[in-house]
Amino acid sequence: MKNVKLISLMSISVVMLLLFGCGKKDVSNVVEGNAAEQAYVAPGEYDEFYAFMSGGYSGQITAYGLPSGRLLKEIPVFSKYPENGYGYSEETKGFFKTSYGHVPWDDSHHIELSQTDGEFDGRWLFVNGNNTPRIARVDLKTFETVEILEIPDVAGLHCAPFITENSEYLVSGTRFSVPIPQKDVSISTYKENFSGLINYVSVDQESGEMDLAFQIEMPGFNYDLARNGKGKSHGWSFLTTYNSEQAYTLLEVNASQKDKDLLAIVNWKKAEEYLKAGKGKERTTSYYHNLMDEGSGIVESKEMTKTTILDPKDCPDMVYFIPVPKSPHGCDVDPTGEYIVGNGKLSADMSIYSFDKIMAAIEAKDFAGEIDGIQIINYESGLHGILKKPGLGPLHTEFDGKGNAYTTFFISSEVVKWDVQKLEVLDRQSTFYSPGHLVIPGGETRKPYGKYLVAMNKITKDRYLPTGPELAHSAQLFDISGDKMKLILDFPTKGEPHYAQSIPASKIQPNSKKFFPIEENEHPHAAKGEGQAKVIRDGNIVRVYMTTIRSHLAPDNIEGIKMGDTVYFHVTNLEQDWDVPHGFAVQGANNAELLIMPGQTRTLKWVPNRVGVLAYYCTDFCSALHQEMSGYVRVSPANSDVKLMWGLNNENQDEETLREMLKQQGK
Amino acid sequence: MLISVILLIGVFLFPLWQITLEAAQFPGGLRLNIWINKFSGDEGGGDIIANINILNHYIGMQKIEPDAIPELKYFPYVIYAMMGLGLIVAFVNKAWSYLTWFIIMSILGVLGVYDFYLWMYDYGHNLDPTAPIKVPGMTYMPPLLGEKDLLNFYVKSYPRLGTIFLTISILLSFLSFWIRRKFKAS
């Protein structure tokens, strides 16, 4: 056995050497005639598709246009973003609240766009935080993160947040099994003490708001990736597992011993019935739900303390297993909902299952065993067939809606096109180098747009001009409209994109918001007109209600701030036109600057640390007189008697005048 | 003649005039529609008056405040009155009555355009001398009819459907007068 392993490892290294040893592999032969024309989007023209890529260790998301490969926006999600103050402003700080405290970074992996009837609808985007288990929601009207929900009692939320065909649920599983609830035990008691959870987060169809509906307690394996059924298999989830060996050390060897691991199959409609019948057990735990209020733009963080657990032992026919060869990774369901592709990373072949056969096997009780009350379906009974020797290291599969599947092979560094029904390889193209995920617009839905395919590679090496030891990851765009895949573009990406999803621009473009109507701004500290600009002291707290409009800040002179004060700059952008953001920056701020969209209010906390007169200014070149858009704030010693005064254009006001004015208004 | 009255309803349904400001930063242009009783911009384009005021403050033009323009309030009543008068005229059904309506309406129309010109003159010539940008000659006035370069903007000013309806209405009243007279003569 050991020898076999050694030989296979050696052959892999030989393959790797071959790949990287021969440099660019005659790219000139790979790129054909009018490739440039196909990826060319003329100046002023728009791309046909949006592609949303996860950022991996950047914790963010990037939006690209296809086929041009233009970077349109980086959307901050799980990591602080000083560029616009995300996570630094008082409004957005709350996004990082977790049961572990303030966690301002994460590792984002899988993008899931909301669906209606198994098709992308362009409402929301969901993405997982792999490290501190979380799921975030981005509103595609504004391309802003609006919600982050923590998932309790799991570790490494890699297997997330896979969506059902009407966006009923986001399904996720724990990558690392852990003691539940957490306790101080020896790691070697893994088998007795560690278990996994599969989580179902419901999505409100009006607001998009997420809620942890229930969790299913599972054996202590590693849950890796998942997909939900569609069409006839709607109501079922499929999750790959590895480490059914239940190893807890040197996993690369000890979790690769068994011939087969398991695919978990969950009947979530059944789970809903059990939940309704009161079969769930409530458990006390702690996790945070952070939701941005639409009117004020302020994130409210709420600690949740209850979760409902369903145990397969008490809920027969809710969960099944079926064996999958050698440490599977990707698990993908074809557009008809009939075929489920299980990719064994270390297997030379790929196993393709049939939903109908799995159902028949369950009906016939064609089981080969049981783990913790979960029946194991006979491997052969659920199998549609085996794709023989398609490549090395199969990872992920997407579909073109014409009966073809496209699978990435990490080790042999290629994308392989194959016929799902006939199980025949049709074409293979190299990628540069070692692809992880791939994406076809709509490629995991019931309605793929089988025009383009993007392979997102893990290794870059010599693809672009060198940038020292750290390189951008590379992506390759293929035209897949013909019989053979055709490489048409190569472009660098931000962070480390894992999964991406791509959607026709026509589903998002018409709804894209241009600005926030100021009359809908419900921020408690908004100044909705220059007349409302003011400075108010409450003990050591000073609140500056500031407005921005081309090309001045109001007030632009502030005096009477003292050492020991905490100043909140509540900056409202009064503009009501598209693409007129204003920035706000104060010298020496220990947090960040702000970028405020028209109609929005954002708050920067500032604790002055020296006496003097400090400048503040707009950081966005907003207008011809942008350089003039600045102001001064005077900081006096703690014991000084400088009166609190503010003004614009030498029309200064003080607190007494303000109180008088407010009194008059009250009358 | 009744058609003349009905056509006057068009004045409330469509803008009378449109001023388009074209510049590199405004793809498709900034459009200000002038109605009998209000201003409007493009659908979803925000408050057009606020946006134009922001631009105009650089040259020291006073703010356009719809509430401060009384014409927007009483012009609709003038139109209502003319519609009422039109009905009476149609009822009387005499050549002189049509001619009277035609003359009154024509004078009102010319006065309306002159009033519009006066407002533009007022805005275009009362520029604040302390403004960041000093316009040569201290005048910045869009054309009443036609196109003109104004600093970075290329400005177009043309009548819209409302005015066209109004004009046809006036012409029809003259036609009524002419037919009535001819009919009587024959």
HADDOCK unambig.tbl for C-alpha pairs under 7 A between the chains (distance, minus, plus):
assign (segid A and resid 550 and name CA) (segid B and resid 54 and name CA) 6.78 0.50 0.50
assign (segid A and resid 576 and name CA) (segid B and resid 46 and name CA) 5.45 0.50 0.50
assign (segid A and resid 576 and name CA) (segid B and resid 47 and name CA) 6.56 0.50 0.50
assign (segid A and resid 577 and name CA) (segid B and resid 45 and name CA) 6.54 0.50 0.50
assign (segid A and resid 577 and name CA) (segid B and resid 46 and name CA) 5.67 0.50 0.50
assign (segid A and resid 577 and name CA) (segid B and resid 51 and name CA) 6.93 0.50 0.50
